[in-house]
């Protein structure tokens, strides 16, 4: 445990981190949306939420208790791994889909989202590994 005391702002940061982490888990389809009871995968929204957490991690390196920084690092890494899992699932589903689906429009949604999301997720996972 850290010897640093948590200030009011540290408590607010911790609350924000946990709220964003819960939102990202919902957006990744890992937990139900408590308002609707449904599970839906929204990779673009999840990626944006993870990006916000990464920004907080980068901006809060000074004057933040070590325990809170470790929790933030852990939250970002966990979400990045779950994000990559969902990207792989969407790519696999797109590859297994019948050839007729989406061929008239040129691409399926899964293929388009998978390429874009995969690049960001890979970069994000690599960056988190380098910062740890």
C-alpha positions as CSV (number, residue, x, y, z in Angstrom):
1,X,0.0,0.0,0.0
2,X,1.0,3.5,-0.7
3,X,1.9,6.0,2.1
4,X,0.3,8.8,0.2
5,X,-3.1,10.1,1.4
6,X,-5.8,10.4,-1.1
7,X,-7.2,13.9,-1.6
8,X,-10.7,14.9,-2.5
9,X,-9.5,15.1,-6.1
10,X,-8.0,11.7,-5.9
11,X,-11.3,10.3,-4.8
12,X,-13.1,12.0,-7.7
13,X,-10.5,10.6,-10.1
14,X,-11.0,7.1,-8.7
15,X,-14.8,7.5,-9.1
16,X,-14.4,8.7,-12.7
17,X,-12.0,5.8,-13.5
18,X,-14.4,3.2,-12.1
19,X,-17.4,4.8,-14.0
20,X,-15.5,4.9,-17.2
21,X,-14.3,1.3,-16.7
22,X,-17.9,0.1,-16.1
23,X,-19.1,2.0,-19.2
24,X,-16.4,0.4,-21.3
25,X,-17.2,-3.1,-20.1
26,X,-20.9,-2.5,-21.1
27,X,-19.8,-1.1,-24.5
28,X,-17.6,-4.2,-25.0
29,X,-20.7,-6.4,-24.3
30,X,-19.1,-7.9,-21.2
31,X,-21.9,-6.8,-18.9
32,X,-25.5,-5.9,-19.2
33,X,-26.7,-2.3,-19.5
34,X,-28.5,-1.8,-16.2
35,X,-31.0,0.6,-17.8
36,X,-32.1,-1.8,-20.5
37,X,-31.0,-5.2,-19.3
38,X,-29.5,-5.8,-22.7
39,X,-26.0,-6.7,-23.8
40,X,-24.7,-4.9,-26.9
41,X,-21.2,-4.6,-28.4
42,X,-20.3,-1.0,-29.4
43,X,-16.6,-1.1,-30.3
44,X,-16.3,2.5,-31.4
45,X,-17.7,3.8,-28.1
46,X,-15.6,1.3,-26.2
47,X,-12.5,2.5,-28.0
48,X,-13.3,6.2,-27.2
49,X,-13.8,5.4,-23.5
50,X,-10.5,3.5,-23.3
51,X,-8.8,6.4,-25.0
52,X,-10.2,8.8,-22.3
53,X,-8.8,6.4,-19.6
54,X,-5.4,6.3,-21.4
55,X,-5.4,10.1,-21.5
56,X,-6.2,10.3,-17.7
57,X,-3.4,7.8,-17.1
58,X,-0.9,9.9,-19.0
59,X,-2.0,13.3,-17.5
60,X,-2.2,12.0,-13.9
61,X,1.3,10.7,-13.4
62,X,2.4,13.4,-11.0
63,X,0.8,14.1,-7.6
64,X,-1.4,11.0,-7.8
65,X,-1.1,8.2,-5.2
66,X,0.7,5.1,-6.4
67,X,-2.3,2.9,-5.6
68,X,-4.6,5.0,-7.7
69,X,-2.1,4.9,-10.6
70,X,-1.8,1.2,-10.4
71,X,-5.6,0.8,-10.4
72,X,-5.8,3.1,-13.5
73,X,-3.0,1.1,-15.2
74,X,-4.8,-2.1,-14.4
75,X,-8.2,-0.8,-15.6
76,X,-6.7,0.3,-18.9
77,X,-4.9,-2.9,-19.5
78,X,-7.9,-5.0,-18.7
79,X,-10.1,-3.0,-21.0
80,X,-7.6,-3.2,-23.8
81,X,-7.4,-6.9,-23.6
82,X,-11.2,-7.2,-23.6
83,X,-11.4,-4.8,-26.5
84,X,-8.9,-7.0,-28.5
85,X,-11.0,-10.1,-27.6
86,X,-14.1,-8.4,-29.0
87,X,-12.3,-7.3,-32.2
88,X,-11.2,-10.8,-32.8
89,X,-14.7,-12.1,-32.3
90,X,-16.1,-9.6,-34.7
91,X,-13.5,-10.5,-37.3
92,X,-14.2,-14.2,-36.9
93,X,-17.9,-13.7,-37.2
94,X,-17.4,-11.6,-40.3
95,X,-15.2,-14.3,-41.9
96,X,-17.7,-17.0,-41.0
97,X,-20.7,-15.0,-42.4
98,X,-22.2,-16.2,-45.7
99,X,-20.6,-14.7,-48.7
100,X,-23.9,-13.0,-49.8
101,X,-24.1,-10.8,-46.7
102,X,-22.7,-7.4,-47.5
103,X,-21.3,-8.2,-50.9
104,X,-23.8,-5.9,-52.6
105,X,-22.6,-3.0,-50.6
106,X,-18.9,-3.9,-50.9
107,X,-18.1,-4.7,-47.3
108,X,-19.8,-5.9,-44.2
109,X,-19.9,-3.8,-41.1
110,X,-17.8,-6.3,-39.2
111,X,-15.0,-6.1,-41.7
112,X,-14.9,-2.3,-41.8
113,X,-15.0,-2.0,-38.0
114,X,-12.6,-4.8,-37.4
115,X,-9.8,-3.2,-39.5
116,X,-10.1,0.2,-37.9
117,X,-10.7,-1.1,-34.4
118,X,-7.9,-3.7,-34.6
119,X,-5.3,-1.1,-35.5
120,X,-6.1,1.2,-32.6
121,X,-6.5,-1.7,-30.1
122,X,-3.1,-3.2,-31.1
123,X,-1.4,0.2,-30.8
124,X,-3.2,0.8,-27.4
125,X,-2.2,-2.6,-26.1
126,X,1.4,-2.0,-27.1
127,X,1.6,1.4,-25.5
128,X,0.2,0.1,-22.3
129,X,2.8,-2.6,-22.2
130,X,5.5,-0.1,-22.7
131,X,4.3,2.2,-20.0
132,X,4.0,-0.4,-17.3
